[in-house]
Structures are given as C-alpha cells and as structure tokens.
Amino acid sequence: MPKLVVKNLRKVFESFEAVKDVSFQVEEKETLCLLGPSGCGKTTTLRIIAGLEVPTSGEVFVDGVLVNDVPPQKRQIGLVFQDYAIFPHLSVFENIAYGLRVRKMPESQIETKVHETAALVDIESILDVPGKKLGLSEMQRVAIGRSIALNPKLLLLDEPLSNIDAKARERMRAELGKLQKEIGIATVYVTHDQLEAMTLADRIAVMRNGLIEQIGTTSEIYDNAKTLFVANFIGSPSMNLIDCEVAYNEERATLKSGDFNLDITEFAETIRDKSEGKELVLGIRPENVSLDLVKTDPKAIEAEVQLVEPVGAKSIYHLKISGLTVLAKGYPMPEVNVGSNVWAAFNKDKLHLFDKKTEQAIF
Amino acid sequence: MVGLRLVNISKKAGKRQILRSTSLEILDKELFVIAGPPGAGKTTLLKIIAGLIAPDEGEVYIGDQMVNAVPPGERDVGMVFEVPPIYPNRTGFENIAFPLEIKKMNPESIKERVEEVAGLLQITHLLKRKPTTYSGGELQRVALARVLVRKPRVLLLDEPLKNLDAKIRERTRVELKRLQREFGMTMVFSTHDQLEATAVGDRIAVINDGTIEQVGAPEELYDSPKTVFTARFIGSPTMNIIECALKQMGESWVLDTSDFKVDVTKRVQAIEREAMTSELLLGIRPEDVILLNSPEKGRCFEGQIELIQNFGDERVVTVRVGKVSLNSLTGRERVFRYGQKVYVKFKEEKAHIFYRKTSFAVM
C-alpha cells in the first residue's frame, strides 16, 4: 500500500489558484521530489499534506487513511523546515525529547528513544551540545532526528538545503542521501534546485503553474522530457532549444532554422504526421554535441567558439553554428579558444523534438 | 580602463581579523573573480577597493595612482551589491539615469547613454516600468545598468548572481562575461560558488579566512592546487582527501593510506625529500577514481557502494574502501546499485600530495 496518496488536490487563495489539480502517490521507502520554480505550487502542496493548509478540494491519504479532517499533529507526519527550527537553548537531547514529552511518553522510554534515534542519524556524540552551537549539517541531522523520533509514516522536507553556500550544499546533499537510505522512510521533498532533485529523489514530479507537468524517475525525466518546460528546467547547462521546421524532400527529412540544417531522415516516418507544417523546437543537451578539431564525422557542422566556461572535469563551449548559439559540454580541449573553429556533431540518438505551440514532445 | 593593485591589506572588525595582509594584482580589462566561502573576506575586499571601507594597513592602487586618500565618489569605481539599492518609486529609466543627472549631464546625452546600456543588457522593455514589477533577475540587471551608465574604470560586483534562480543565474553569468568583453572593462566579481568562479573568471583568487590561498587561471587552480583548501574548494564533486604516508615497497614508492595504496614510483624523483618523512594527504579528484566490476591486474581495491547521485549526464558514486568513503565521477553508461561490491582503481599519475601539517602541496 502506498504511504501517501494525493488525489485531485486543488487550492485557491482568494483569486489565485496555487494548486490546480495535483495527484500522485509515494510508495514505502520512496523519496518523491516536488520540483519547480517559485510559485509553481510545490510548497502549498506540501503544506496541505502536512495539514497546515486546508485544500479547496481533493483528498490526502496517509497509510491508507483519509486525513483531510485530521489535525496536523495527529497525522503522523514528520516535517522538516527550511531553517530546521532547532531550539537554540536546548541540548540536542532535549530537542529530540521535546516532541516525545509533548506526546507524554514515559521518561524511561524517552531516554531509549532519543539514543536509538541519535544512533540512526549519527549524532550520539553531540547529545549534550546546545542547539545554538551546532554546525549546519549537525542541525540538519538533529532536525531529521527530531522528526523521525516520533515514528512518522511520512517525512516532509521543505527546501532543506536552500540558503546554504554551494560547497556546504554539495556535502549536505550527499549526507542527506545517505541518511535517507539508512532511515528508509517515505519522503516528500520540495525543492527548486533541479540538481538536488535529481540526486536525492527516486522519482521527481516537475510542477508548473499548479500542475504536475511530468512525473518519473530521474532518468526518465532527464532523457524523455514530455514538455518543453521540463526539457528546459532539468539539466545544467540547459538543453539547447532551437526553433525550427521540418522540410521533406522525397524520402529525405531536414530540420531547418535559418541557415542551420540537420538531416533527420532516419526519423522521417516516425514524426511525419506530427511534425509536417508545424513550428517545431529541436532539443539537444550540451553533452550530446561533441566537438572535434578536424572533420572526422562526415555530418559534423562547422562552428565558431564564442565563449569557454571551464567547470572542472568538463568545459562548456558556447558555439556559433550557422547563426545559432549552441552549447556543447565535454572534456577540456586546451587547443580550443575563443574564436577557434571546430566541428560539432549532434548525437542523433539523443535528439528531442517538440511542437512549439502545444509544447509537447513529438519524440 | 586600468588595473588594480592591493598591497598588504589588513582589516579588523572588532576582534575579528577579516583580511590578513592581502596582496593582489588585477590586470587591465581582466575579469577577476574573488572566490571563497561565506565570511572569507570577499565583500570587505571589494569595499576597500571601492573606498567604502578604509583598510587598517596596506595600499590600494588604481592604475598607478595610490587611492587610499581618494573618496569613493572620485575613484571612478562602480560597485553592484548583492541586494541592489533601487528606488521603488522611479521607473527603470529614472533609476538608471540618476547617476548621470547628479553629474548634471544634458538630457539628450542621458537618454542616449541609458538606451545604449539598456540595449546591451536587454532591459529596454523595463525602462518605463517601476521596479516593483521586476523579477529578481530584472532588478539585478537594472542595478547593473545604473552602474554601467557611468562608464566606471573598474566595475566591482559583489555576489551579483546569488539571489537569482539557477536557470537565470546560468544565463546572466554568460551575459556578464560577454558584457565585460564588449565594454573592455576591468571587472572584479565575488562569489561563493566555485563553478561560477571558474566559468566566468579569467583569473581567480581563492580566499579563505582573510588570506589569499592561490591566484590563477581556472585550469591552473583545478589541475595544480597549491593548498588543500583550494583543492577542496575548486571542483564539484569535491576532491577526495585521505591521510597517507610515502613508503618504499621493494622497487616501488607508494602513498599508503592503510586502506589502499597509490603508486607514485614514476614521480618519486621529483618529490621533495621532506615529504618522505612527513605526514601527508593524498588528493584524488572523483573523475580519477575508476570503478571496476571485477578485479583487474595491477593495483585495485575492493569497495562497496554507499551512495549514488544522479547528475543526469553523470553519476557521483560514493564507495567505501575500508574506513574511507571515496567519490567517483562516472559516465551514465555504467549501472550501479546500492551495496554493490566494486573494485577501485586510481589514475595514479593524477594524484595530488599535500603536507598534512601545513596543508601545502608537496613540490
């Protein structure tokens, strides 16, 4: 049985429809990420699940039980806020014990429970430390520990890694990933950071304007974006998106955008009905545009390098190809500088094509 | 346009030493990045260049002129802050025109200059609107326009991308670099994000706790970090750092970490004698940690997979080898699962060695 079922959720604030129609479920031990830009409805959805907002319509089931009318503290849901909300003057032990005391657990059991929890989230050595003296990743562990001490059926995390600098975020993301595996509680995780979603989630629900645009595993979302929005939102640097149309000449098919031409004859039959006469958008991820100093691939297109961004093990090359700007990502090529001419080859197995009007993927 | 020179700058705030005898030379028309974690002294350094803070010790030169005694308004340095001060009741045009109006420039020239800068920054559509209708990215660009319109000799940007959404940040970073080239100006840019730093910077100063750790081109910092701090700060996922000692084993020399060994026989001639008897740290970038499904001839070590982070086109796999967790960056073709047994091999020629005590690289 799924740990959480959300059915046709809708939430209207005065004149603003924050959540239009959202349905999904979370299985046991699964982490589902609600991902989207600010204002997409992800936090409102989370707050409704937690019981902090009342939905205009729709249902929330936790462990098979309809909880719409159950107050937040009785839903058996653990909620971890963005700022962790640790009591600064209480020790880590007391921070974890607090919720148990509120629930009137006998003192002897509290002691055991706190130690059990501390072992799970690896904070046994800091139980005596006051909240205000904790480092960021300790605070994260304590906040999660405090939630799971109450044996929740479901854990909700609201942007736990925002407001943290890039290096610390990288470390805490990995720690959170390990922690999730160890505690194994069904989790809903809200974030606007696509990388965080990809690395932490079993499945991602990409949200926009109060609706889920696509839901699937990280690889599904990354490889088979169903809409232009998802294609653009997932991945960094963003997918190259090129307005174009398709021209058929006998059995040959070519994508055209100004002076830019890309032969796609191999897909001609698959897409003919959906693409002919339509405004299209060609999508290709930067890592699927490969560069060479010489023309080894007969279909390679000449390109001029306009900008090089070294980003560690790989570099991002901004190319001018037949008047278009195209990004390529690959291993650094020390010979290539701004102004260099190179040959760019598109990996055709990785092409995406969208209908510009409907924004839906054609393939 | 001119270069900048800081000589032995120190600054205290209360009891805290913010800058410790910091010296820097920034070239004419260079895009120079000051990169470091929060609290490292980045903003203080920029404010000292701008003249908004006086250093306790040291000298600031703009071009050949020592400017310690020159008030900020006469230094001809523009500074854009993390949270730009923009007048909410004035239109975009009025905001951008303001610094020129103070200079009593004639209205015709003002209009011309504002429109030129707005065109370059692609904010012409914002000129008639008031800031309350702007998005974060738009606000940032209007603030930038207001500084650019003065055509300062040096432009200082304090974490200009910090409050922007990931997607806009990616785009704005490219725009800034392009703008700097087109204007041919000297730009100093601070950031806590190492990826941003290497992507935009001609050269980068890595700053930590008020001290410059290293200055160099992005590739230089990535390939040849001089300190453990730089090694860990530059690059994501972070370089693996493990305690080790240099030992002779028969004909070979190895870095022995007690959990695994890295052969450095080929380089041993080049290694300083002092390293032979010192406590050392081995540094190895995740892309130089190779995972094998079965043991291979040569040096490889058994490990178990602890965590898999999906980055879309790549995976960061955390492997436990003995007591050590190592990150490995691998392509997406390989399929791994949690708990799987793997064998770890190193690109031994890529190993970095540091002194544990001083954290300097072994020469």
Contacts between the chains, C-beta under 8 A, distances in Angstrom:
chain1	res1	chain2	res2	distance
A	37	B	165	6.3
A	37	B	167	7.8
A	38	B	165	7.3
A	165	B	37	5.9
A	165	B	38	5.3
A	165	B	192	4.4
A	165	B	193	7.6
A	166	B	192	6.0
A	166	B	193	4.2
A	166	B	194	6.6
A	166	B	195	7.1
A	166	B	236	7.5
A	167	B	37	6.3
A	167	B	192	7.5
A	167	B	194	7.0
A	167	B	232	7.9
A	167	B	233	6.5
A	167	B	236	7.8
A	167	B	238	7.3
A	168	B	37	7.7
A	170	B	236	5.6
A	170	B	237	6.7
A	170	B	238	6.5
A	171	B	238	7.3
A	173	B	309	7.3
A	174	B	307	6.2
A	174	B	309	6.7
A	174	B	316	7.8
A	174	B	318	6.6
A	174	B	327	7.9
A	177	B	307	5.1
A	177	B	309	6.3
A	178	B	306	6.4
A	178	B	307	5.3
A	178	B	318	7.7
A	181	B	307	7.1
A	181	B	338	6.5
A	192	B	165	6.9
A	192	B	166	7.4
A	193	B	166	6.2
A	194	B	166	6.8
A	195	B	166	7.9
A	195	B	311	6.8
A	198	B	309	7.9
A	198	B	310	5.1
A	198	B	311	6.4
A	198	B	312	5.9
A	199	B	309	3.8
A	199	B	310	5.9
A	199	B	311	6.6
A	199	B	316	7.5
A	200	B	309	7.9
A	218	B	310	4.5
A	218	B	312	7.5
A	219	B	310	7.0
A	222	B	310	7.9
A	222	B	312	4.6
A	222	B	313	8.0
A	232	B	167	7.5
A	233	B	167	7.0
A	234	B	312	7.0
A	235	B	312	5.3
A	235	B	313	7.7
A	236	B	166	6.8
A	236	B	170	6.4
A	237	B	170	5.9
A	238	B	167	6.6
A	238	B	170	6.6
A	285	B	312	7.9
A	285	B	313	6.9
A	287	B	313	4.4
A	307	B	174	6.5
A	307	B	177	6.4
A	307	B	178	7.1
A	309	B	173	8.0
A	309	B	174	7.6
A	309	B	198	7.5
A	309	B	199	3.8
A	309	B	200	7.3
A	310	B	198	5.0
A	310	B	199	7.0
A	310	B	218	4.2
A	310	B	219	5.8
A	310	B	222	7.1
A	311	B	195	5.3
A	311	B	198	5.8
A	311	B	199	5.5
A	312	B	195	7.2
A	312	B	198	6.8
A	312	B	222	6.1
A	312	B	234	7.6
A	312	B	235	4.7
A	312	B	236	6.3
A	313	B	235	7.5
A	313	B	285	7.0
A	313	B	286	7.8
A	313	B	287	4.4
A	313	B	329	6.4
A	316	B	199	7.0
A	318	B	174	6.8
A	329	B	313	7.6
A	332	B	219	6.9
A	334	B	219	7.8
